[in-house]
Amino acid sequence: MNAVIPAERRVSVTTYGRLHLGFFNLSRETQRQFGSVGVAIDAFQTSLSISGGPQQLALDPWASAILQRHLAACETQAELNVTIQQAIPRHGGLGSGTQMALALGAAANSLLDRPVEAAVIAAIHQRGARSGIGIATFEHGGLVVDGGRNAQTIVPPMLARHAFPSDWHFLLIMDNSRDGLHGQGEKTAFKQLAPQSLAATQAIQQQLLSLGLPALIEQDFAGFSQFIGALQAYNAEYFAPAQGGAYASKAVAGILQTLQQQGYAGVGQTSWGPTGFVLLPSRAAAVAMQMQLLTEYAEQTTLGFLVSAAVNQPACIKIEDVAN
């Protein structure tokens, strides 16, 4: 069917990248699998707008395919004009695919007077196959924990959400010379990787409940950093055979291992990487480390260092009247 779209209406959506801090159930000996911890960050955004009418500017084929899939699911042949102002870089472990799907879906639904339900939109685009972190940060921001999935799960349910301390900052360490594992390669890896032991899984789950979440709520930087380090170690052991070691990028790995030796506990890789991160207690500390690493690795032009805060708010969806 063809929806009637008011000519003067435009919908804008801005959503944020996220760090996937790790899964806490990589055993196959329980009814549910996966379950993950993540946080929305302000370093990267996907920002776009949609109005009625034919497409005015060339649209990225990847984004166009997402939009057409969404419109087909909505059973509408409405013409929509999409402008993408910025997009989260793809294949860096920052949640680009989920955020583009949710942003386009939420914008289209708002324009078509349909409900904006992130879980429903995610299911249309087969997002949340293992992690529901990006869906939860789209809806809520902050630090989120999802419950993984069983045979009946469509989208992993959110178990907890807390504001991330505004003082704490991440320094992102990026390797622009390579992509993280994605697509069919990612699916194949999950099928072939040996599961984590039940004992290791139960140990990291106990740390999530007795160390990670309490430390976050009480703003115990040392305790939370310790938990992130433990969660990352649990994940690195599992993913190492598929990515050639604890981290996907050897350059990023060298930096993170040096930081660990210097006493920084909250270091790791987001999702399949290659982006790494270190958690620091303040923006000043993050900027100081950024300046140090920029100087130290000035000749390695494929490396990037970016300071980022957490985002404690959901995606912004704005319906505008653009009539003259």
PLY file of the C-alpha trace (Angstrom):
ply
format ascii 1.0
element vertex 324
property float x
property float y
property float z
element edge 323
property int vertex1
property int vertex2
end_header
0.00 0.00 0.00
1.03 3.63 -0.42
1.03 5.74 2.72
0.06 9.38 2.58
2.99 11.40 3.95
2.47 15.09 4.78
4.73 17.04 2.44
5.91 19.34 5.21
7.00 16.61 7.62
10.60 15.56 8.16
11.97 13.13 10.74
15.54 13.34 12.00
17.28 10.65 14.05
20.62 10.78 15.83
21.99 7.71 17.54
25.34 6.78 19.02
28.06 4.18 18.69
28.60 1.65 21.42
31.37 -0.38 22.98
30.60 -4.07 23.30
32.48 -4.83 26.51
31.99 -8.56 26.30
29.75 -11.61 26.51
29.28 -13.33 29.86
27.86 -16.67 28.66
29.99 -18.35 26.01
29.25 -21.82 27.37
26.83 -24.14 25.60
25.87 -25.94 28.78
23.05 -23.61 29.80
19.60 -22.86 28.40
20.62 -19.33 27.38
23.69 -18.27 25.42
25.65 -15.05 25.05
24.36 -12.24 27.29
26.49 -9.12 27.07
27.57 -5.82 28.59
27.93 -2.59 26.62
27.88 1.17 26.80
26.82 3.98 24.45
29.61 6.41 23.54
29.68 9.89 22.02
32.73 9.42 19.76
30.66 8.22 16.79
27.13 9.01 15.67
24.70 8.05 12.95
22.59 11.05 12.03
20.01 11.10 9.23
16.73 12.64 8.14
13.81 11.34 6.07
11.00 13.13 4.28
8.42 12.11 1.70
9.21 12.14 -2.01
11.81 10.72 -4.41
15.42 10.32 -3.36
17.31 13.57 -4.01
20.92 12.59 -3.38
22.68 9.30 -4.10
22.19 7.00 -1.13
24.84 4.56 0.02
23.84 1.13 -1.37
24.19 -0.48 2.05
21.82 2.04 3.65
19.48 1.83 0.67
19.20 -1.94 1.06
18.32 -1.51 4.75
15.64 1.04 3.89
14.11 -1.12 1.16
14.01 -4.12 3.49
12.22 -2.01 6.07
9.65 -0.66 3.63
8.97 -4.17 2.34
8.35 -5.35 5.91
5.97 -2.42 6.38
4.21 -3.40 3.14
4.41 0.09 1.73
5.69 1.49 -1.55
6.00 5.01 -0.21
8.79 7.10 -1.69
11.18 8.37 0.95
14.01 10.86 0.60
16.89 10.04 2.94
19.81 12.29 3.82
22.62 10.76 5.89
24.66 13.47 7.62
27.08 11.10 9.31
27.42 7.39 9.99
29.31 5.25 12.49
32.31 3.65 10.72
31.58 0.10 9.61
33.39 -3.05 10.78
35.17 -1.37 13.69
33.23 -3.04 16.50
31.18 0.11 17.15
27.67 -1.12 16.30
27.30 0.58 12.92
24.89 -1.93 11.39
22.43 -2.01 14.25
22.40 1.76 14.63
21.85 2.39 10.91
19.00 -0.14 10.84
17.38 1.33 13.94
17.84 4.94 12.78
16.36 4.29 9.34
13.57 2.15 10.76
12.66 4.61 13.50
12.69 7.54 11.07
10.56 5.72 8.50
8.07 4.53 11.12
7.75 8.02 12.57
7.14 9.46 9.11
4.56 6.76 8.33
2.80 7.15 11.72
3.82 3.66 12.80
4.97 2.68 16.31
8.69 3.05 16.97
9.60 -0.19 18.74
13.32 -0.83 18.61
13.00 -4.59 19.17
10.53 -4.95 16.31
12.70 -2.86 13.97
15.79 -4.85 14.97
14.02 -8.14 14.25
13.09 -6.97 10.73
16.78 -6.44 10.01
17.99 -9.54 11.88
19.90 -7.46 14.39
20.38 -8.86 17.89
21.24 -12.36 16.69
23.65 -12.68 19.61
23.84 -9.33 21.42
21.06 -6.90 22.28
23.43 -4.16 23.46
22.98 -1.82 20.48
19.20 -2.11 20.67
19.19 -1.29 24.38
21.55 1.68 24.02
19.37 3.04 21.19
16.37 3.00 23.53
18.06 4.00 26.79
21.72 5.00 26.51
24.10 4.36 29.40
25.55 0.99 30.37
23.29 -1.94 29.57
23.25 -5.68 30.20
21.25 -8.03 28.00
20.14 -11.54 28.85
21.29 -13.37 25.75
19.00 -15.77 23.98
17.39 -19.18 24.05
15.60 -21.00 21.24
12.52 -18.75 21.48
14.28 -15.38 21.80
13.71 -12.85 19.01
15.78 -9.99 20.48
17.88 -10.43 23.65
16.04 -8.78 26.58
17.61 -5.95 28.54
18.27 -7.02 32.14
19.84 -3.86 33.57
20.56 -0.27 32.63
22.55 2.27 34.64
23.94 5.71 33.96
27.66 5.60 33.29
29.71 7.96 35.50
30.21 11.23 33.62
33.80 11.63 34.86
34.99 8.31 33.44
36.22 8.41 29.84
37.44 5.92 27.28
40.45 6.32 25.05
39.70 4.49 21.82
42.61 2.96 19.93
41.77 2.41 16.26
43.57 0.54 13.51
42.30 1.93 10.22
44.26 -0.58 8.16
41.85 -3.45 8.73
38.27 -4.46 9.47
36.95 -6.56 12.30
35.39 -9.91 11.45
31.84 -9.47 10.13
29.15 -10.98 7.93
29.57 -14.61 6.94
33.03 -14.74 8.49
31.56 -13.87 11.87
28.79 -16.46 11.54
31.30 -19.15 10.59
33.56 -18.27 13.51
30.74 -18.62 16.04
29.92 -22.06 14.64
33.52 -23.25 14.83
34.77 -21.76 18.10
34.99 -24.11 21.07
32.71 -23.06 23.95
34.01 -21.65 27.19
33.84 -23.93 30.20
30.83 -23.76 32.50
33.15 -23.00 35.43
34.71 -19.97 33.68
31.25 -18.80 32.61
29.82 -19.03 36.12
32.87 -17.20 37.47
32.45 -14.20 35.14
28.71 -14.08 35.79
29.42 -13.99 39.52
31.83 -11.10 38.95
29.21 -9.22 36.94
26.79 -9.37 39.86
29.21 -9.03 42.77
31.82 -6.68 41.29
30.96 -5.07 37.95
27.47 -3.68 38.52
27.98 -2.70 42.18
31.23 -0.91 41.27
29.48 0.97 38.47
26.64 2.10 40.71
29.00 3.13 43.52
31.38 4.74 40.99
34.24 2.54 42.15
36.61 3.07 39.24
39.18 0.47 40.31
36.56 -2.20 40.91
34.77 -1.61 37.63
38.07 -1.57 35.72
38.98 -4.90 37.33
35.68 -6.39 36.17
36.16 -5.12 32.60
39.62 -6.68 32.54
38.22 -10.02 33.71
35.33 -9.91 31.22
37.73 -9.10 28.40
40.06 -11.95 29.38
37.12 -14.38 29.33
36.15 -13.18 25.84
39.71 -13.02 24.49
40.33 -16.66 25.39
37.22 -17.66 23.44
37.76 -15.49 20.34
41.56 -15.87 20.01
41.49 -18.80 17.54
39.29 -16.83 15.12
41.16 -13.52 15.27
44.75 -14.66 15.66
45.19 -13.76 19.31
43.58 -11.85 22.16
43.00 -8.84 19.88
42.26 -8.57 16.17
44.94 -5.94 15.45
48.56 -6.65 16.35
49.25 -2.90 16.57
46.35 -2.34 18.96
47.31 -5.48 20.89
50.82 -4.14 21.52
49.48 -0.88 22.93
46.88 -2.55 25.15
49.37 -5.06 26.51
51.77 -2.24 27.37
48.98 -0.39 29.17
48.12 -3.53 31.13
51.76 -3.87 32.17
51.61 -0.26 33.37
48.71 -1.11 35.67
45.64 -0.13 33.63
43.06 -2.83 34.27
40.08 -1.67 32.16
41.49 -2.39 28.72
40.06 -4.44 25.89
38.55 -4.71 22.44
35.00 -3.88 21.46
33.24 -6.77 19.73
35.43 -8.19 16.93
37.47 -5.01 16.87
39.85 -3.93 15.63
39.02 -0.96 17.90
40.54 -1.24 21.37
39.91 0.89 24.44
41.22 1.79 27.86
38.97 3.14 30.61
40.34 6.17 32.48
39.04 8.01 35.55
38.72 11.45 33.95
38.73 13.31 30.66
42.02 14.93 31.62
43.64 11.52 32.09
42.25 10.31 28.77
43.50 13.41 26.90
46.93 13.10 28.52
47.22 9.49 27.37
45.93 10.43 23.92
48.64 13.07 23.54
51.30 10.65 24.75
50.27 7.92 22.30
49.89 10.34 19.39
53.49 11.37 19.92
54.78 7.85 20.50
53.04 6.39 17.44
53.22 9.41 15.14
54.84 7.37 12.36
52.10 4.71 12.42
49.58 6.67 10.36
46.94 3.91 10.36
46.50 4.20 14.13
44.06 6.66 15.66
43.41 7.73 19.26
40.07 9.25 20.24
38.74 10.33 23.63
35.11 9.42 24.27
32.58 9.84 27.04
29.57 7.63 27.63
26.13 8.75 26.48
23.41 8.42 29.11
20.50 9.30 26.85
18.57 7.42 24.17
18.65 8.12 20.46
17.07 11.46 19.55
14.05 11.24 17.22
12.75 14.62 16.09
9.64 15.20 13.97
9.83 18.57 12.26
7.45 20.76 10.31
9.49 22.12 7.41
6.71 24.06 5.70
7.72 27.51 4.50
0 1
1 2
2 3
3 4
4 5
5 6
6 7
7 8
8 9
9 10
10 11
11 12
12 13
13 14
14 15
15 16
16 17
17 18
18 19
19 20
20 21
21 22
22 23
23 24
24 25
25 26
26 27
27 28
28 29
29 30
30 31
31 32
32 33
33 34
34 35
35 36
36 37
37 38
38 39
39 40
40 41
41 42
42 43
43 44
44 45
45 46
46 47
47 48
48 49
49 50
50 51
51 52
52 53
53 54
54 55
55 56
56 57
57 58
58 59
59 60
60 61
61 62
62 63
63 64
64 65
65 66
66 67
67 68
68 69
69 70
70 71
71 72
72 73
73 74
74 75
75 76
76 77
77 78
78 79
79 80
80 81
81 82
82 83
83 84
84 85
85 86
86 87
87 88
88 89
89 90
90 91
91 92
92 93
93 94
94 95
95 96
96 97
97 98
98 99
99 100
100 101
101 102
102 103
103 104
104 105
105 106
106 107
107 108
108 109
109 110
110 111
111 112
112 113
113 114
114 115
115 116
116 117
117 118
118 119
119 120
120 121
121 122
122 123
123 124
124 125
125 126
126 127
127 128
128 129
129 130
130 131
131 132
132 133
133 134
134 135
135 136
136 137
137 138
138 139
139 140
140 141
141 142
142 143
143 144
144 145
145 146
146 147
147 148
148 149
149 150
150 151
151 152
152 153
153 154
154 155
155 156
156 157
157 158
158 159
159 160
160 161
161 162
162 163
163 164
164 165
165 166
166 167
167 168
168 169
169 170
170 171
171 172
172 173
173 174
174 175
175 176
176 177
177 178
178 179
179 180
180 181
181 182
182 183
183 184
184 185
185 186
186 187
187 188
188 189
189 190
190 191
191 192
192 193
193 194
194 195
195 196
196 197
197 198
198 199
199 200
200 201
201 202
202 203
203 204
204 205
205 206
206 207
207 208
208 209
209 210
210 211
211 212
212 213
213 214
214 215
215 216
216 217
217 218
218 219
219 220
220 221
221 222
222 223
223 224
224 225
225 226
226 227
227 228
228 229
229 230
230 231
231 232
232 233
233 234
234 235
235 236
236 237
237 238
238 239
239 240
240 241
241 242
242 243
243 244
244 245
245 246
246 247
247 248
248 249
249 250
250 251
251 252
252 253
253 254
254 255
255 256
256 257
257 258
258 259
259 260
260 261
261 262
262 263
263 264
264 265
265 266
266 267
267 268
268 269
269 270
270 271
271 272
272 273
273 274
274 275
275 276
276 277
277 278
278 279
279 280
280 281
281 282
282 283
283 284
284 285
285 286
286 287
287 288
288 289
289 290
290 291
291 292
292 293
293 294
294 295
295 296
296 297
297 298
298 299
299 300
300 301
301 302
302 303
303 304
304 305
305 306
306 307
307 308
308 309
309 310
310 311
311 312
312 313
313 314
314 315
315 316
316 317
317 318
318 319
319 320
320 321
321 322
322 323
